[in-house]
Amino acid sequence: MPNSIPSAHNLLGTFNATNILNTPSPSDHPTPQLAGSRFRWFSRGTAVGMLIMAMTNAVSYFFRSSDWSSLIGKPKSTHEAIGFPMIVWEAGNTYGGMFADYPMLGINILVATAIGLIIGLVAAHYRDPLNRMVEDFEAEAAGMNQQPIQFSLFGLMVATTIVAVFTTIASKLAVHPETLIAIYALGPICLVAIAMLPKNLSWQRRVAILMPAAFTLIAVAIAVGNGLGMEFDKVLMGIFLCWTPQSGLAAIALTTSILVHQNRQLRGTSP
């Protein structure tokens, strides 16, 4: 008879085992970093629209200006202008001391906002499939996040060494317009190549490599421009005009290719 009555110890053990079996693990409720609500996707789409307009305004310089020689310290003409759809800056025009046509700039901002809102609404509408693609992408990249930190530090040292050597050569031996042209035209490609040197790294760690390399390359361009007798802001203007379209197109193309790849995988695995 006493053996038929369960002891308190047995009851507690049964209760604990049941709770452990029924307790959801963290993996049962994944919370992807890049997935989000409709508002979050709307914000991302709006940012893409703004980026597209920034790229367009940068490219407008090459169509609205008579030549581009001032970007390498050899100005042949003073006719330079920037802006799309409206011109917001023109060489030699101080706009009453304001240095830009702010009413026209306001119109351009409104156009950029309208384009951003349209893209944002489309992104918010397709939130669910976008979230599924993002979840799959993060699942594939999860293994890379387990790499030890030494890989990231090694990549950073390699990138810093390469850029330091490039800085020395550019500042001492290559103070020529051709050097600026190379930085303008190949800067983003070189930076991405440096960031991709270490293998099996997450995109967060590649950004950690990319940022100091980018600032160092900008410093190289400023040093070369100073050697050519160029003004500081003119070099930064050249970097903005040349790097913004390249970087924007690369970011949009890379993101689109990832989403298309994930979408094909989802369609291939769906019944």
Backbone as numpy.savetxt, mean C-alpha at the origin, in Angstrom:
# Nx Ny Nz CAx CAy CAz Cx Cy Cz
-25.43 -51.03 47.62 -26.24 -49.82 47.62 -25.39 -48.55 47.62
-24.35 -48.45 48.49 -23.53 -47.23 48.46 -22.85 -47.03 47.13
-22.56 -48.16 46.44 -21.86 -48.01 45.16 -22.74 -47.42 44.08
-24.07 -47.45 44.26 -24.98 -46.94 43.23 -25.12 -45.44 43.27
-24.65 -44.80 44.35 -24.76 -43.35 44.47 -23.45 -42.73 43.99
-23.46 -41.92 42.95 -22.21 -41.33 42.45 -21.63 -40.36 43.46
-20.36 -40.41 43.61 -19.70 -39.51 44.55 -19.61 -38.10 43.97
-19.36 -37.16 44.86 -19.22 -35.77 44.41 -18.03 -35.61 43.48
-16.99 -36.39 43.75 -15.79 -36.32 42.89 -16.10 -36.77 41.47
-16.91 -37.87 41.35 -17.27 -38.35 40.02 -18.17 -37.37 39.28
-19.12 -36.76 40.04 -20.01 -35.78 39.42 -19.22 -34.57 38.91
-18.26 -34.13 39.73 -17.46 -32.98 39.32 -16.61 -33.30 38.09
-16.07 -34.54 38.06 -15.28 -34.94 36.91 -16.11 -35.00 35.66
-17.34 -35.57 35.78 -18.23 -35.63 34.61 -18.61 -34.24 34.13
-18.88 -33.33 35.08 -19.27 -31.96 34.73 -18.13 -31.25 34.01
-16.91 -31.40 34.54 -15.77 -30.74 33.91 -15.49 -31.28 32.53
-15.59 -32.61 32.37 -15.34 -33.20 31.06 -16.36 -32.73 30.05
-17.64 -32.65 30.49 -18.69 -32.18 29.59 -18.46 -30.75 29.17
-18.07 -29.90 30.15 -17.82 -28.50 29.83 -16.65 -28.32 28.88
-15.61 -29.13 29.11 -14.43 -29.03 28.24 -14.78 -29.43 26.81
-15.60 -30.50 26.68 -15.97 -30.96 25.35 -16.86 -29.96 24.64
-17.70 -29.25 25.42 -18.66 -28.34 24.81 -18.15 -26.91 24.69
-16.98 -26.62 25.26 -16.45 -25.26 25.19 -15.87 -25.00 23.81
-16.34 -23.98 23.12 -15.81 -23.71 21.78 -14.37 -23.24 21.86
-13.58 -23.74 20.94 -12.18 -23.31 20.86 -12.09 -22.02 20.07
-10.99 -21.27 20.23 -10.85 -20.01 19.48 -10.93 -20.21 17.99
-10.53 -21.40 17.50 -10.55 -21.63 16.06 -11.96 -21.81 15.52
-12.94 -22.09 16.46 -14.31 -22.26 15.99 -14.92 -20.95 15.55
-14.38 -19.85 16.01 -14.92 -18.53 15.66 -13.79 -17.65 15.16
-13.33 -17.88 13.96 -12.22 -17.09 13.45 -12.61 -15.64 13.27
-11.66 -14.78 13.54 -11.90 -13.35 13.36 -10.80 -12.79 12.45
-10.97 -12.92 11.15 -9.95 -12.45 10.22 -9.69 -10.96 10.39
-8.45 -10.58 10.25 -8.10 -9.18 10.42 -8.61 -8.32 9.27
-8.65 -8.88 8.07 -8.99 -8.08 6.90 -10.46 -8.14 6.53
-11.20 -9.14 7.07 -12.63 -9.19 6.80 -13.31 -8.07 7.57
-14.53 -7.71 7.16 -15.18 -6.61 7.85 -16.63 -6.45 7.50
-17.24 -5.45 8.12 -18.64 -5.14 7.92 -18.83 -4.39 6.60
-20.09 -4.09 6.31 -20.38 -3.32 5.09 -19.71 -1.94 5.15
-19.75 -1.33 6.34 -19.14 0.00 6.46 -17.64 -0.06 6.21
-17.01 -1.14 6.70 -15.57 -1.27 6.51 -15.23 -1.44 5.04
-15.99 -2.26 4.34 -15.75 -2.43 2.90 -16.10 -1.16 2.14
-17.12 -0.45 2.61 -17.45 0.83 1.99 -16.29 1.81 2.13
-15.67 1.84 3.31 -14.52 2.73 3.54 -13.35 2.34 2.65
-13.13 1.03 2.50 -12.03 0.58 1.64 -12.28 0.96 0.19
-13.50 0.77 -0.27 -13.82 1.14 -1.64 -13.67 2.63 -1.87
-14.09 3.43 -0.89 -13.93 4.87 -1.00 -12.46 5.26 -1.08
-11.62 4.59 -0.28 -10.18 4.86 -0.32 -9.59 4.51 -1.68
-10.07 3.42 -2.28 -9.59 3.04 -3.62 -9.95 4.12 -4.63
-11.16 4.65 -4.54 -11.57 5.72 -5.44 -10.70 6.96 -5.28
-10.39 7.31 -4.04 -9.50 8.45 -3.79 -8.11 8.19 -4.37
-7.64 6.95 -4.22 -6.32 6.60 -4.76 -6.30 6.73 -6.27
-7.36 6.29 -6.92 -7.44 6.40 -8.38 -7.37 7.86 -8.82
-8.06 8.73 -8.09 -8.03 10.15 -8.45 -6.66 10.77 -8.17
-5.99 10.32 -7.10 -4.63 10.81 -6.84 -3.69 10.40 -7.96
-3.83 9.16 -8.43 -3.02 8.69 -9.56 -3.31 9.52 -10.80
-4.58 9.80 -11.05 -4.97 10.56 -12.23 -4.40 11.97 -12.19
-4.45 12.60 -11.02 -3.90 13.95 -10.89 -2.39 13.96 -11.08
-1.71 12.92 -10.59 -0.26 12.85 -10.79 0.07 12.70 -12.27
-0.66 11.83 -12.96 -0.40 11.60 -14.38 -0.75 12.84 -15.21
-1.69 13.66 -14.72 -2.11 14.84 -15.49 -0.94 15.80 -15.74
0.06 15.79 -14.86 1.22 16.66 -15.07 1.89 16.39 -16.40
2.00 15.14 -16.77 2.72 14.77 -17.99 1.93 15.11 -19.25
0.65 15.42 -19.11 -0.16 15.82 -20.25 -0.38 17.33 -20.29
-0.41 17.97 -19.14 -0.69 19.40 -19.09 0.58 20.25 -19.18
1.75 19.64 -19.01 3.01 20.39 -19.05 3.65 20.26 -20.43
4.32 21.33 -20.85 4.94 21.31 -22.18 6.13 20.36 -22.23
6.88 20.25 -21.14 7.96 19.26 -21.04 8.19 18.96 -19.56
9.03 17.94 -19.31 9.23 17.45 -17.94 10.66 17.69 -17.47
11.37 18.56 -18.14 12.80 18.73 -17.87 13.08 19.30 -16.48
12.14 20.05 -15.91 12.39 20.65 -14.60 12.48 19.60 -13.50
11.94 18.41 -13.74 12.00 17.36 -12.73 13.39 16.78 -12.57
14.28 17.06 -13.52 15.66 16.56 -13.42 16.66 17.71 -13.39
16.18 18.91 -13.05 17.07 20.05 -12.88 17.52 20.72 -14.14
16.87 20.44 -15.27 17.24 21.05 -16.55 16.01 21.68 -17.20
15.42 22.70 -16.56 14.18 23.27 -17.10 14.37 23.95 -18.44
13.54 23.56 -19.39 13.55 24.18 -20.72 12.32 25.04 -20.94
11.32 24.86 -20.08 10.08 25.61 -20.22 9.50 25.82 -18.83
8.75 26.89 -18.69 8.11 27.18 -17.41 6.64 26.79 -17.41
6.19 26.18 -18.49 4.77 25.81 -18.56 4.58 24.43 -17.94
4.15 24.43 -16.68 3.85 23.21 -15.95 2.51 23.36 -15.26
1.76 22.29 -15.21 0.45 22.34 -14.56 0.07 20.95 -14.07
-0.75 20.93 -13.04 -1.24 19.68 -12.45 -2.72 19.84 -12.16
-3.47 18.76 -12.37 -4.87 18.77 -11.96 -5.78 18.05 -12.92
-6.70 17.27 -12.37 -7.74 16.62 -13.16 -8.97 16.41 -12.27
-10.14 16.79 -12.74 -10.45 17.36 -14.06 -10.11 18.84 -14.18
-9.90 19.54 -13.05 -9.58 20.96 -13.10 -8.12 21.17 -12.73
-7.48 22.18 -13.33 -6.10 22.52 -13.00 -6.05 23.16 -11.61
-5.21 22.61 -10.73 -5.12 23.13 -9.36 -3.78 23.82 -9.10
-2.79 23.60 -9.97 -1.49 24.25 -9.81 -0.89 24.50 -11.18
-0.27 25.68 -11.31 0.38 26.05 -12.56 1.64 26.84 -12.23
2.75 26.47 -12.85 4.03 27.13 -12.56 3.94 28.61 -12.86
4.46 29.43 -11.94 4.46 30.87 -12.13 3.21 31.56 -11.64
2.17 30.83 -11.31 0.92 31.41 -10.83 0.87 31.24 -9.32
0.92 32.34 -8.59 0.91 32.28 -7.12 -0.50 32.28 -6.54
-1.50 32.49 -7.37 -2.90 32.49 -6.93 -3.10 33.41 -5.72
-2.53 34.60 -5.81 -2.69 35.57 -4.72 -1.97 35.16 -3.45
-0.87 34.44 -3.59 -0.11 34.00 -2.43 -0.58 32.68 -1.84
-1.54 32.04 -2.48 -2.08 30.77 -1.95 -1.38 29.55 -2.56
-0.66 29.75 -3.66 0.16 28.71 -4.31 -0.67 27.58 -4.93
-1.96 27.66 -4.88 -2.82 26.65 -5.52 -4.20 27.25 -5.71
-4.92 26.73 -6.69 -6.29 27.19 -6.96 -7.23 26.36 -6.09
-7.51 26.84 -4.89 -8.27 26.04 -3.94 -9.73 25.80 -4.35
-10.42 26.75 -5.01 -11.76 26.41 -5.50 -11.75 25.24 -6.48
-10.77 25.24 -7.41 -10.66 24.11 -8.34 -10.26 22.83 -7.61
-9.42 22.98 -6.59 -9.04 21.82 -5.78 -10.26 21.24 -5.08
-11.15 22.10 -4.62 -12.38 21.62 -4.00 -13.25 20.83 -4.97
-13.32 21.30 -6.22 -14.08 20.56 -7.24 -13.47 19.19 -7.47
-12.14 19.13 -7.57 -11.47 17.84 -7.77 -11.72 16.90 -6.60
-11.73 17.44 -5.38 -12.01 16.61 -4.20 -13.43 16.07 -4.25
-14.37 16.90 -4.69 -15.76 16.43 -4.81 -15.87 15.31 -5.84
-15.17 15.45 -6.96 -15.18 14.39 -7.98 -14.56 13.11 -7.42
-13.44 13.25 -6.72 -12.80 12.07 -6.11 -13.71 11.41 -5.09
-14.42 12.23 -4.32 -15.35 11.68 -3.33 -16.49 10.93 -4.00
-17.01 11.49 -5.08 -18.11 10.83 -5.80 -17.66 9.48 -6.35
-16.48 9.44 -6.96 -15.97 8.17 -7.49 -15.72 7.18 -6.35
-15.17 7.68 -5.25 -14.94 6.82 -4.10 -16.22 6.25 -3.53
-17.28 7.08 -3.47 -18.56 6.60 -2.95 -19.14 5.50 -3.83
-19.02 5.66 -5.14 -19.54 4.63 -6.05 -18.81 3.30 -5.83
-17.48 3.35 -5.80 -16.70 2.13 -5.58 -16.98 1.57 -4.19
-17.14 2.44 -3.21 -17.45 1.99 -1.85 -18.78 1.27 -1.77
-19.79 1.77 -2.46 -21.11 1.12 -2.47 -21.03 -0.25 -3.12
-20.26 -0.36 -4.20 -20.10 -1.66 -4.86 -19.40 -2.64 -3.93
-18.34 -2.18 -3.25 -17.61 -3.06 -2.32 -18.51 -3.50 -1.16
-19.32 -2.58 -0.64 -20.22 -2.93 0.46 -21.28 -3.93 0.01
-21.74 -3.80 -1.23 -22.76 -4.72 -1.75 -22.23 -6.14 -1.83
-20.96 -6.28 -2.18 -20.35 -7.62 -2.33 -19.53 -7.99 -1.09
-19.96 -7.53 0.07 -19.22 -7.78 1.30 -19.02 -9.27 1.58
-20.08 -10.06 1.48 -20.00 -11.48 1.84 -18.99 -12.25 0.99
-19.06 -12.19 -0.34 -18.04 -12.91 -1.12 -16.63 -12.36 -0.89
-16.52 -11.05 -0.68 -15.20 -10.48 -0.40 -14.65 -11.00 0.92
-15.51 -11.11 1.93 -15.06 -11.64 3.22 -14.61 -13.09 3.10
-15.33 -13.87 2.31 -14.94 -15.28 2.14 -13.57 -15.37 1.47
-13.34 -14.54 0.46 -12.05 -14.56 -0.22 -10.93 -14.11 0.72
-11.21 -13.11 1.55 -10.21 -12.63 2.49 -9.89 -13.70 3.54
-10.91 -14.41 4.02 -10.69 -15.46 5.00 -9.80 -16.56 4.43
-10.05 -16.95 3.18 -9.22 -17.97 2.55 -7.78 -17.48 2.39
-7.64 -16.22 2.00 -6.29 -15.67 1.82 -5.54 -15.64 3.14
-6.20 -15.24 4.23 -5.54 -15.20 5.53 -5.20 -16.59 6.02
-6.06 -17.57 5.70 -5.77 -18.95 6.10 -4.52 -19.46 5.39
-4.36 -19.12 4.10 -3.17 -19.54 3.36 -1.91 -18.85 3.88
-2.06 -17.60 4.30 -0.90 -16.84 4.76 -0.59 -17.07 6.23
-1.44 -17.83 6.94 -1.24 -18.00 8.38 0.08 -18.69 8.69
0.49 -19.64 7.84 1.74 -20.35 8.09 2.95 -19.45 8.05
2.90 -18.40 7.23 4.05 -17.50 7.13 4.24 -16.69 8.40
3.13 -16.45 9.14 3.25 -15.66 10.35 3.97 -16.40 11.46
4.18 -17.73 11.30 4.85 -18.51 12.32 6.37 -18.48 12.18
6.88 -17.81 11.15 8.32 -17.77 10.96 8.97 -16.95 12.08
10.16 -17.33 12.54 10.82 -16.59 13.61 11.20 -15.19 13.17
11.36 -14.32 14.15 11.61 -12.91 13.86 12.97 -12.70 13.20
13.90 -13.67 13.34 15.21 -13.52 12.74 15.14 -13.36 11.23
14.14 -13.97 10.61 14.00 -13.84 9.16 13.73 -12.39 8.79
12.85 -11.73 9.55 12.52 -10.35 9.27 13.72 -9.44 9.50
14.45 -9.67 10.58 15.62 -8.85 10.85 16.69 -9.05 9.79
16.86 -10.29 9.34 17.84 -10.56 8.29 17.46 -9.83 7.01
16.17 -9.91 6.65 15.73 -9.21 5.46 15.93 -7.71 5.57
15.67 -7.17 6.77 15.86 -5.74 6.98 17.33 -5.36 6.83
18.23 -6.19 7.35 19.66 -5.91 7.22 20.10 -5.97 5.76
19.60 -6.96 5.02 19.95 -7.07 3.60 19.46 -5.85 2.84
18.20 -5.46 3.08 17.64 -4.32 2.37 18.39 -3.04 2.72
18.69 -2.85 4.00 19.40 -1.64 4.42 20.80 -1.58 3.81
21.47 -2.72 3.74 22.81 -2.76 3.15 22.77 -2.39 1.68
21.80 -2.96 0.95 21.69 -2.66 -0.48 21.42 -1.18 -0.71
20.49 -0.63 0.07 20.14 0.78 -0.10 21.31 1.67 0.32
22.06 1.28 1.35 23.22 2.07 1.77 24.28 2.12 0.68
24.52 0.99 0.04 25.47 0.95 -1.07 24.98 1.83 -2.22
23.68 1.72 -2.52 23.10 2.52 -3.58 23.20 4.01 -3.25
23.02 4.36 -1.97 23.12 5.75 -1.55 24.52 6.29 -1.78
25.53 5.51 -1.41 26.92 5.94 -1.59 27.25 6.16 -3.06
26.85 5.22 -3.89 27.14 5.34 -5.32 26.43 6.55 -5.91
25.15 6.71 -5.54 24.36 7.80 -6.12 24.87 9.16 -5.68
25.23 9.30 -4.39 25.62 10.60 -3.88 27.04 10.99 -4.27
27.92 10.00 -4.46 29.32 10.30 -4.74 29.67 10.22 -6.23
29.09 9.28 -6.92 29.53 9.01 -8.28 28.48 9.30 -9.34
27.25 9.46 -8.95 26.20 9.52 -9.97 25.30 10.73 -9.78
25.87 11.90 -9.56 25.07 13.11 -9.46 24.79 13.60 -10.87
23.91 12.90 -11.54 23.55 13.21 -12.92 22.03 13.13 -13.06
21.48 13.81 -14.06 20.03 13.72 -14.28 19.56 12.29 -14.50
20.41 11.47 -15.11 20.01 10.08 -15.37 19.72 9.32 -14.08
20.42 9.67 -13.00 20.18 9.01 -11.72 18.78 9.31 -11.21
18.38 10.58 -11.32 17.03 10.94 -10.91 15.99 10.24 -11.77
16.25 10.17 -13.07 15.31 9.48 -13.95 15.16 8.02 -13.52
16.27 7.38 -13.17 16.21 5.99 -12.74 15.42 5.84 -11.45
15.62 6.78 -10.51 14.87 6.71 -9.24 13.39 6.95 -9.49
13.08 7.94 -10.32 11.67 8.21 -10.64 11.01 7.00 -11.30
11.71 6.41 -12.26 11.09 5.36 -13.08 11.13 3.99 -12.42
12.21 3.69 -11.70 12.41 2.33 -11.18 12.32 2.25 -9.66
12.10 3.38 -8.99 12.06 3.37 -7.53 11.11 2.36 -6.93
9.82 2.39 -7.27 8.88 1.43 -6.69 9.24 -0.02 -6.99
9.73 -0.29 -8.22 10.11 -1.67 -8.57 11.28 -2.13 -7.71
12.28 -1.26 -7.52 13.43 -1.63 -6.68 13.01 -1.86 -5.24
12.11 -1.04 -4.73 11.67 -1.19 -3.34 10.94 -2.51 -3.14
10.07 -2.85 -4.08 9.35 -4.12 -3.97 10.32 -5.29 -4.06
11.32 -5.19 -4.93 12.31 -6.26 -5.05 13.08 -6.44 -3.75
13.44 -5.33 -3.11 14.15 -5.41 -1.83 13.27 -6.07 -0.77
11.99 -5.68 -0.73 11.08 -6.24 0.27 10.82 -7.72 0.04
10.94 -8.18 -1.22 10.66 -9.58 -1.53 11.88 -10.47 -1.39
13.04 -9.91 -1.06 14.26 -10.72 -0.93 14.11 -11.84 0.09
13.73 -11.55 1.34 13.56 -12.66 2.29 12.34 -13.50 1.92
12.45 -14.81 2.05 11.36 -15.70 1.70 10.52 -16.04 2.94
9.30 -16.47 2.68 8.40 -16.97 3.72 8.13 -15.92 4.80
7.91 -14.69 4.39 7.56 -13.63 5.33 6.14 -13.18 5.08
5.45 -12.77 6.13 4.11 -12.23 5.99 4.19 -10.84 5.37
3.05 -10.37 4.87 3.06 -9.05 4.23 3.34 -7.95 5.25
2.97 -8.16 6.54 3.26 -7.14 7.55 4.76 -6.93 7.70
5.52 -8.03 7.67 6.97 -7.90 7.83 7.62 -7.34 6.57
7.03 -7.61 5.43 7.58 -7.01 4.20 7.37 -5.50 4.21
6.24 -5.05 4.77 6.02 -3.61 4.90 7.06 -3.00 5.82
7.44 -3.74 6.89 8.47 -3.26 7.80 9.81 -3.09 7.10
10.05 -3.89 6.08 11.27 -3.74 5.27 11.11 -2.60 4.28
9.91 -2.47 3.72 9.67 -1.52 2.64 9.77 -0.07 3.12
9.24 0.23 4.30 9.17 1.61 4.75 10.54 2.28 4.91
11.49 1.69 5.67 12.80 2.36 5.76 13.53 2.43 4.43
13.34 1.40 3.59 13.97 1.43 2.27 13.42 2.58 1.43
12.11 2.82 1.51 11.50 3.91 0.74 12.03 5.26 1.19
12.09 5.48 2.51 12.59 6.76 3.01 14.06 6.96 2.64
14.82 5.88 2.64 16.23 5.98 2.27 16.39 6.34 0.80
15.56 5.74 -0.05 15.64 6.04 -1.48 15.21 7.47 -1.76
14.23 7.97 -1.01 13.83 9.37 -1.15 14.99 10.28 -0.75
15.70 9.90 0.32 16.87 10.68 0.73 17.94 10.69 -0.35
18.10 9.55 -1.04 19.05 9.49 -2.16 18.64 10.48 -3.25
17.36 10.49 -3.60 16.88 11.40 -4.64 17.11 12.85 -4.25
16.87 13.18 -2.98 17.09 14.55 -2.52 18.56 14.92 -2.59
19.44 13.97 -2.22 20.88 14.22 -2.29 21.33 14.46 -3.72
20.83 13.65 -4.64 21.18 13.82 -6.06 20.64 15.15 -6.57
19.40 15.47 -6.22 18.83 16.74 -6.64 19.60 17.93 -6.10
20.05 17.84 -4.85 20.86 18.91 -4.27 22.18 19.07 -5.03
22.76 17.93 -5.44 23.98 18.00 -6.23 23.77 18.64 -7.59
22.55 18.53 -8.12 22.23 19.14 -9.41 21.73 20.57 -9.26
21.69 21.07 -8.02 21.23 22.43 -7.79 19.72 22.58 -7.82
19.00 21.49 -7.61 17.53 21.54 -7.64 16.98 21.90 -6.26
15.79 22.49 -6.27 15.12 22.78 -5.01 14.56 21.50 -4.40
14.50 21.51 -3.08 14.05 20.34 -2.33 12.64 19.91 -2.74
11.74 20.88 -2.84 10.35 20.54 -3.15 10.17 20.03 -4.58
11.06 20.42 -5.49 10.95 19.95 -6.87 11.26 18.45 -6.96
12.22 17.99 -6.16 12.53 16.55 -6.14 11.35 15.77 -5.56
10.79 16.27 -4.46 9.64 15.59 -3.87 8.45 15.58 -4.82
8.31 16.66 -5.59 7.25 16.71 -6.59 7.46 15.63 -7.64
8.70 15.45 -8.09 8.99 14.40 -9.07 8.70 13.02 -8.53
9.04 12.78 -7.26 8.76 11.48 -6.65 7.26 11.24 -6.57
6.52 12.27 -6.17 5.06 12.12 -6.10 4.47 11.83 -7.48
4.90 12.59 -8.47 4.32 12.44 -9.81 4.63 11.08 -10.42
5.81 10.55 -10.14 6.23 9.29 -10.77 5.91 8.06 -9.93
6.01 8.18 -8.62 5.79 7.01 -7.77 4.32 6.74 -7.51
3.51 7.79 -7.41 2.10 7.59 -7.08 1.38 6.72 -8.11
1.48 7.01 -9.42 0.80 6.13 -10.38 1.32 4.70 -10.35
2.65 4.54 -10.25 3.21 3.19 -10.23 2.76 2.42 -8.99
2.84 3.06 -7.83 2.47 2.38 -6.59 0.98 2.07 -6.56
0.16 3.04 -7.01 -1.28 2.81 -7.01 -1.69 1.69 -7.94
-1.13 1.70 -9.16 -1.45 0.63 -10.11 -0.98 -0.73 -9.58
0.20 -0.76 -8.97 0.71 -2.03 -8.43 -0.19 -2.54 -7.31
-0.61 -1.65 -6.42 -1.46 -2.06 -5.30 -2.81 -2.58 -5.79
-3.42 -1.85 -6.73 -4.72 -2.27 -7.25 -4.59 -3.57 -8.03
-3.54 -3.69 -8.85 -3.35 -4.92 -9.63 -3.09 -6.12 -8.73
-2.26 -5.94 -7.69 -1.96 -7.04 -6.78 -3.20 -7.47 -6.01
-3.95 -6.50 -5.49 -5.17 -6.84 -4.75 -6.18 -7.53 -5.65
-6.34 -7.02 -6.86 -7.30 -7.62 -7.80 -6.89 -9.04 -8.15
-5.60 -9.27 -8.39 -5.14 -10.62 -8.74 -5.37 -11.60 -7.59
-5.15 -11.14 -6.35 -5.38 -12.02 -5.19 -6.86 -12.37 -5.07
-7.72 -11.36 -5.22 -9.16 -11.62 -5.11 -9.66 -12.53 -6.23
-9.15 -12.32 -7.45 -9.55 -13.19 -8.57 -9.08 -14.62 -8.32
-7.86 -14.77 -7.82 -7.33 -16.11 -7.52 -8.16 -16.80 -6.45
-8.50 -16.06 -5.39 -9.30 -16.66 -4.32 -10.71 -16.99 -4.82
-11.26 -16.15 -5.68 -12.59 -16.41 -6.22 -12.61 -17.67 -7.07
-11.56 -17.87 -7.86 -11.47 -19.09 -8.67 -11.36 -20.33 -7.79
-10.61 -20.21 -6.70 -10.48 -21.34 -5.79 -11.81 -21.67 -5.12
-12.55 -20.62 -4.74 -13.86 -20.85 -4.12 -14.81 -21.53 -5.09
-14.79 -21.10 -6.34 -15.67 -21.72 -7.33 -15.25 -23.15 -7.62
-13.94 -23.41 -7.56 -13.45 -24.75 -7.82 -13.79 -25.73 -6.72
-13.89 -25.24 -5.47 -14.19 -26.13 -4.34 -15.67 -26.20 -4.02
-16.48 -25.29 -4.57 -17.91 -25.31 -4.27 -18.58 -26.47 -4.99
-19.61 -27.11 -4.35 -20.27 -28.25 -5.00 -21.08 -27.83 -6.21
